[in-house]
Amino acid sequence: MAETLQVGIIGTGVMGQDHARNFASGIAGGQLVAVADVNAQAASDLAARTGAEHVFSSGEELIDSGIVDAVIIAAPDRFHAGLTIRAMERGLPVLCEKPLAPTAEEAAEVVRRERELGESLVTVGFMRRFDPGYLALKERLVSGIDGALLMTHSAHRNVDAYPDGASSDTITNSGIHEIDTLPWLAGNPITQVQWTSGKASSLITKRLDPQFYLMTDAEGVLHTVEVQVQAQYGYDVRCELVCETANVELPRVPTLVDQNPVLVSKNLAAASAYPADWRPRFAAAYRAELSAWVQAASAKRIPEGAATATDALRATIVANALVESMNNGGARVDVPAIEEVLG
């Protein structure tokens, strides 16, 4: 492997472009050398803007090219598992955007192949594990200063939804962040879930929006999650920990990289600014995740604290249980153990 990690990006959508811009602005130890997309013009344009030398019309071609040391998979969700397996089989470290796969069956195939190959090369892009706010919440929980964790409350609101998504996509593509983050914070797997909703927004017709999830973990901690993909007012992520002696939560509107909004109290009212999407809110987390991945991939390992393929499979199993609950009128669903799914 070269002294500088030679990286290829598959997919030129929002996340592919964001990772490419981060490389263009400088990630120590890594260099973007190739871009792939079925839209050849989009791939060429992104490569030209970010200094990548090579362009491919498919992710498979990039993986098989022999010119990259590692790959970032930012293609649509349905292609994640196949591309990840192909990269692993070529010995290439992978940073796969979430989810690892939309279904537990596909995600399980990745984990099985990883175990067969005997080398852990897959990092999954649950970037909240690198966010300073969530890291502070976890550090406080680990310290035990507030007593036992009893309950958590989270909200995840987007300005608008992807136009082609269904109600299940709210769970597997948006809610999947909380599904990964909350058991990571609490230190216990989710064992039972229940999906519900109230009055549906008239602003979106293809999905039931908002949705509400009840999730119980192995220690009996209850996690509640509201996901609204058509909130319009701004991108808003909240997390509150209810402990025995204190409640601890993320700032309602945290300081944003490059925006630095302030809370203004004036004329009997308070006002602040919300970002339009997740990129400014989690800009620091994305850069920290990418930097950690480059350093780890250079040594053929996974960054400390990052989500593994097994972690991502566990999240998808929970997400699929929530979809099952939704499809069965909000019934409680027991979450199968990961080894039960792997067979």
C-alpha positions as CSV (number, residue, x, y, z in Angstrom):
1,M,0.0,0.0,0.0
2,A,1.3,3.5,-0.9
3,E,2.4,5.8,1.9
4,T,-0.6,8.0,1.0
5,L,-3.8,6.0,0.9
6,Q,-5.2,6.1,-2.7
7,V,-8.9,6.4,-2.4
8,G,-11.8,5.9,-4.8
9,I,-15.3,7.1,-4.3
10,I,-18.3,5.2,-5.8
11,G,-21.4,7.5,-6.2
12,T,-21.6,11.2,-6.9
13,G,-24.7,12.0,-4.9
14,V,-24.8,14.3,-1.9
15,M,-22.5,12.1,0.3
16,G,-20.1,11.2,-2.5
17,Q,-19.7,14.9,-3.3
18,D,-19.2,15.7,0.4
19,H,-16.5,13.1,0.9
20,A,-14.8,14.3,-2.3
21,R,-14.8,17.9,-1.1
22,N,-13.3,16.9,2.2
23,F,-10.5,15.1,0.4
24,A,-10.0,18.2,-1.8
25,S,-9.6,20.4,1.2
26,G,-7.1,18.0,2.8
27,I,-7.3,14.7,4.7
28,A,-4.0,13.8,6.2
29,G,-2.6,10.5,4.8
30,G,-5.2,10.2,2.0
31,Q,-5.7,11.3,-1.6
32,L,-8.8,11.0,-3.8
33,V,-7.6,9.4,-7.1
34,A,-10.8,8.0,-8.6
35,V,-14.5,8.6,-8.9
36,A,-17.1,6.2,-10.3
37,D,-20.8,6.7,-11.2
38,V,-23.2,5.3,-13.9
39,N,-23.6,9.0,-14.8
40,A,-20.3,9.4,-16.5
41,Q,-20.7,13.2,-16.8
42,A,-21.4,13.6,-13.1
43,A,-18.3,11.4,-12.3
44,S,-16.1,13.5,-14.6
45,D,-17.4,16.8,-13.2
46,L,-16.7,15.7,-9.6
47,A,-13.3,14.4,-10.5
48,A,-12.4,17.6,-12.2
49,R,-13.6,19.7,-9.2
50,T,-11.7,17.6,-6.7
51,G,-8.5,16.6,-8.5
52,A,-9.2,12.9,-8.9
53,E,-7.3,11.6,-11.9
54,H,-9.4,8.6,-12.9
55,V,-13.1,8.2,-13.8
56,F,-15.1,5.0,-14.1
57,S,-18.6,4.3,-15.2
58,S,-19.3,1.6,-12.5
59,G,-18.2,0.9,-9.0
60,E,-17.1,-2.6,-10.1
61,E,-14.7,-1.2,-12.6
62,L,-13.2,1.1,-9.9
63,I,-12.8,-1.7,-7.4
64,D,-11.2,-4.0,-10.0
65,S,-8.9,-1.3,-11.5
66,G,-5.9,-1.9,-9.2
67,I,-5.3,1.8,-8.8
68,V,-7.0,2.3,-5.4
69,D,-6.0,1.2,-1.9
70,A,-9.5,1.7,-0.4
71,V,-13.0,2.7,-1.4
72,I,-15.8,4.8,-0.2
73,I,-19.2,3.5,-1.2
74,A,-21.8,6.3,-1.5
75,A,-24.0,4.7,-4.1
76,P,-27.8,4.1,-3.6
77,D,-28.5,1.8,-0.6
78,R,-29.5,-1.2,-2.7
79,F,-25.9,-1.4,-4.2
80,H,-24.1,-1.2,-0.8
81,A,-23.9,-4.9,0.0
82,G,-22.7,-6.1,-3.4
83,L,-20.1,-3.4,-3.8
84,T,-18.8,-3.9,-0.2
85,I,-18.4,-7.7,-0.8
86,R,-16.6,-7.1,-4.0
87,A,-14.2,-4.7,-2.4
88,M,-13.5,-7.0,0.5
89,E,-12.7,-9.8,-1.9
90,R,-10.1,-7.6,-3.5
91,G,-8.6,-6.8,0.0
92,L,-9.7,-3.2,-0.1
93,P,-10.8,-1.4,3.1
94,V,-14.3,0.0,2.8
95,L,-16.1,3.0,4.2
96,C,-19.7,2.2,3.3
97,E,-22.3,4.9,3.8
98,K,-25.3,3.8,6.0
99,P,-27.1,1.6,5.8
100,L,-24.9,-1.4,5.1
101,A,-27.9,-2.8,3.3
102,P,-31.7,-2.1,3.4
103,T,-32.5,-5.7,4.5
104,A,-31.0,-7.9,7.2
105,E,-30.5,-10.7,4.7
106,E,-28.2,-8.6,2.5
107,A,-26.3,-7.2,5.5
108,A,-25.9,-10.7,6.8
109,E,-24.2,-11.8,3.6
110,V,-21.6,-9.0,4.0
111,V,-20.9,-10.2,7.6
112,R,-20.7,-13.9,6.6
113,R,-18.3,-13.0,3.7
114,E,-16.2,-10.9,6.1
115,R,-15.9,-13.8,8.5
116,E,-15.0,-16.2,5.7
117,L,-12.2,-13.9,4.5
118,G,-10.9,-13.6,8.1
119,E,-10.2,-9.9,7.8
120,S,-12.3,-7.0,9.1
121,L,-12.2,-4.3,6.4
122,V,-15.6,-2.7,6.6
123,T,-16.4,0.6,8.4
124,V,-20.0,1.8,8.1
125,G,-20.7,5.5,8.0
126,F,-22.7,6.1,11.2
127,M,-20.9,9.4,11.7
128,R,-22.7,10.3,14.9
129,R,-20.2,8.1,16.7
130,F,-17.7,10.8,15.8
131,D,-19.8,13.8,16.7
132,P,-18.6,15.8,19.7
133,G,-22.1,16.1,21.2
134,Y,-22.8,12.4,21.1
135,L,-19.3,11.5,22.3
136,A,-19.9,13.8,25.3
137,L,-23.2,12.1,26.0
138,K,-21.5,8.7,25.9
139,E,-18.6,9.8,28.0
140,R,-21.0,11.0,30.7
141,L,-22.9,7.7,30.6
142,V,-19.8,5.7,30.9
143,S,-18.6,7.8,33.9
144,G,-21.8,6.9,35.8
145,I,-21.9,10.4,37.3
146,D,-25.7,10.7,36.8
147,G,-26.6,7.2,38.0
148,A,-28.2,4.5,35.8
149,L,-29.7,5.4,32.4
150,L,-33.5,4.9,32.5
151,M,-34.8,6.2,29.3
152,T,-33.9,8.2,26.2
153,H,-35.9,10.6,23.9
154,S,-34.7,11.4,20.4
155,A,-36.1,13.4,17.5
156,H,-34.8,13.4,13.9
157,R,-36.4,16.0,11.6
158,N,-35.5,16.7,8.0
159,V,-36.5,19.7,5.9
160,D,-37.8,17.4,3.2
161,A,-37.7,13.8,2.1
162,Y,-36.2,12.0,-0.8
163,P,-39.0,12.0,-3.4
164,D,-39.0,8.3,-4.2
165,G,-39.0,7.0,-0.6
166,A,-41.8,4.9,1.1
167,S,-42.7,4.8,4.7
168,S,-40.2,1.9,5.3
169,D,-37.4,4.1,3.9
170,T,-38.0,6.5,6.8
171,I,-36.9,3.7,9.1
172,T,-34.1,2.1,7.1
173,N,-32.5,5.3,5.7
174,S,-33.3,8.1,8.3
175,G,-34.3,6.4,11.5
176,I,-31.3,4.0,11.1
177,H,-29.1,6.7,12.7
178,E,-30.9,6.5,16.0
179,I,-31.2,2.8,15.7
180,D,-27.4,2.6,15.6
181,T,-26.6,5.4,18.0
182,L,-28.9,4.7,20.9
183,P,-27.7,1.1,21.7
184,W,-24.1,2.4,21.2
185,L,-24.7,5.1,23.8
186,A,-26.5,2.8,26.2
187,G,-24.1,-0.1,25.7
188,N,-26.9,-2.7,25.2
189,P,-28.6,-4.2,22.1
190,I,-32.3,-3.4,21.3
191,T,-34.5,-6.5,22.0
192,Q,-38.0,-5.3,21.3
193,V,-39.6,-2.6,19.1
194,Q,-42.9,-1.1,18.3
195,W,-43.8,1.4,15.5
196,T,-46.7,3.9,15.7
197,S,-47.8,7.1,14.1
198,G,-50.4,9.8,14.7
199,K,-52.0,12.2,12.3
200,A,-50.2,12.1,9.0
201,S,-48.8,15.3,7.4
202,S,-50.6,16.5,4.3
203,L,-47.3,17.8,2.9
204,I,-46.0,14.3,1.8
205,T,-48.2,11.6,0.2
206,K,-45.8,8.7,-0.3
207,R,-44.9,8.2,3.4
208,L,-46.6,8.2,6.8
209,D,-44.9,11.2,8.4
210,P,-44.0,11.7,11.2
211,Q,-43.4,8.3,12.7
212,F,-42.7,7.2,16.3
213,Y,-40.6,4.3,17.6
214,L,-40.5,2.6,21.0
215,M,-37.4,0.5,21.5
216,T,-36.5,-1.5,24.6
217,D,-32.9,-2.7,25.2
218,A,-31.5,-5.7,27.0
219,E,-31.3,-3.8,30.3
220,G,-34.9,-2.6,30.1
221,V,-34.0,1.0,29.0
222,L,-36.8,2.5,26.9
223,H,-35.8,4.5,23.9
224,T,-38.3,6.7,22.1
225,V,-37.7,8.1,18.7
226,E,-39.7,10.6,16.5
227,V,-38.7,10.8,12.9
228,Q,-40.2,13.5,10.6
229,V,-38.8,13.7,7.1
230,Q,-40.9,16.7,6.0
231,A,-40.5,19.1,8.9
232,Q,-39.7,22.1,6.6
233,Y,-38.5,24.4,9.3
234,G,-34.9,23.0,9.4
235,Y,-32.7,20.0,10.1
236,D,-33.1,19.2,13.7
237,V,-31.6,16.3,15.7
238,R,-32.3,15.9,19.5
239,C,-31.2,13.4,22.1
240,E,-32.0,13.4,25.8
241,L,-30.8,11.0,28.4
242,V,-33.0,10.4,31.4
243,C,-30.8,9.2,34.2
244,E,-31.4,8.5,37.9
245,T,-30.0,11.9,39.1
246,A,-29.9,14.1,36.0
247,N,-31.2,14.6,32.5
248,V,-28.6,15.3,29.9
249,E,-29.2,16.4,26.3
250,L,-27.7,17.7,23.2
251,P,-28.0,21.5,22.8
252,R,-31.3,22.2,21.0
253,V,-29.5,24.1,18.3
254,P,-25.8,23.2,18.6
255,T,-23.1,25.5,17.2
256,L,-22.6,24.6,13.6
257,V,-19.3,24.5,11.7
258,D,-19.0,27.4,9.4
259,Q,-22.4,28.8,10.5
260,N,-22.0,29.6,14.2
261,P,-25.6,30.5,14.9
262,V,-26.4,32.2,18.1
263,L,-29.5,32.1,20.3
264,V,-31.0,35.6,20.4
265,S,-33.4,36.4,23.2
266,K,-35.3,39.7,22.4
267,N,-38.8,41.1,22.7
268,L,-40.1,38.2,24.8
269,A,-38.9,35.7,22.2
270,A,-35.9,33.5,21.5
271,A,-34.6,32.8,18.0
272,S,-31.8,30.8,16.4
273,A,-30.9,29.3,13.0
274,Y,-31.3,25.7,11.8
275,P,-29.3,24.1,9.0
276,A,-31.0,23.1,5.8
277,D,-29.7,19.5,6.0
278,W,-27.4,17.2,7.9
279,R,-24.1,18.3,6.3
280,P,-23.4,21.5,8.3
281,R,-24.8,20.0,11.5
282,F,-22.4,17.0,11.3
283,A,-19.6,18.5,9.3
284,A,-17.1,18.0,12.1
285,A,-18.2,14.4,12.6
286,Y,-17.8,13.6,8.9
287,R,-14.3,15.0,8.8
288,A,-13.3,13.2,12.0
289,E,-14.8,10.0,10.7
290,L,-13.0,10.3,7.3
291,S,-9.7,11.2,8.9
292,A,-9.9,8.2,11.3
293,W,-10.9,5.9,8.5
294,V,-7.9,7.0,6.3
295,Q,-5.5,6.4,9.1
296,A,-7.0,3.0,10.0
297,A,-7.4,1.8,6.4
298,S,-3.7,2.5,5.8
299,A,-3.0,-0.1,8.5
300,K,-5.8,-2.5,7.2
301,R,-8.0,-2.0,10.3
302,I,-11.2,-0.4,11.4
303,P,-11.1,3.0,13.3
304,E,-11.6,2.7,17.1
305,G,-15.2,3.4,18.0
306,A,-16.5,3.2,14.4
307,A,-19.4,1.1,13.4
308,T,-18.4,-2.3,12.0
309,A,-20.3,-4.5,9.5
310,T,-21.6,-6.5,12.5
311,D,-22.8,-3.3,14.2
312,A,-24.5,-2.3,10.9
313,L,-26.2,-5.7,10.6
314,R,-27.6,-5.3,14.1
315,A,-29.0,-1.9,13.2
316,T,-30.6,-3.3,10.1
317,I,-32.1,-6.2,12.0
318,V,-33.8,-3.7,14.4
319,A,-34.9,-1.5,11.4
320,N,-36.5,-4.5,9.7
321,A,-38.3,-5.4,13.0
322,L,-39.7,-1.8,13.0
323,V,-40.9,-2.3,9.4
324,E,-42.5,-5.5,10.5
325,S,-44.3,-3.7,13.3
326,M,-45.5,-1.0,10.9
327,N,-46.8,-3.6,8.5
328,N,-48.7,-5.3,11.3
329,G,-50.5,-2.4,12.7
330,G,-48.0,-1.4,15.3
331,A,-47.6,-4.8,17.0
332,R,-44.7,-5.3,19.4
333,V,-41.9,-7.3,17.7
334,D,-39.1,-9.1,19.3
335,V,-35.7,-8.4,17.7
336,P,-33.9,-11.6,16.7
337,A,-30.4,-12.1,17.9
338,I,-27.7,-11.5,15.4
339,E,-26.4,-15.0,15.4
340,E,-29.9,-16.2,14.7
341,V,-30.0,-14.1,11.6
342,L,-26.6,-15.2,10.5
343,G,-27.6,-18.9,10.9
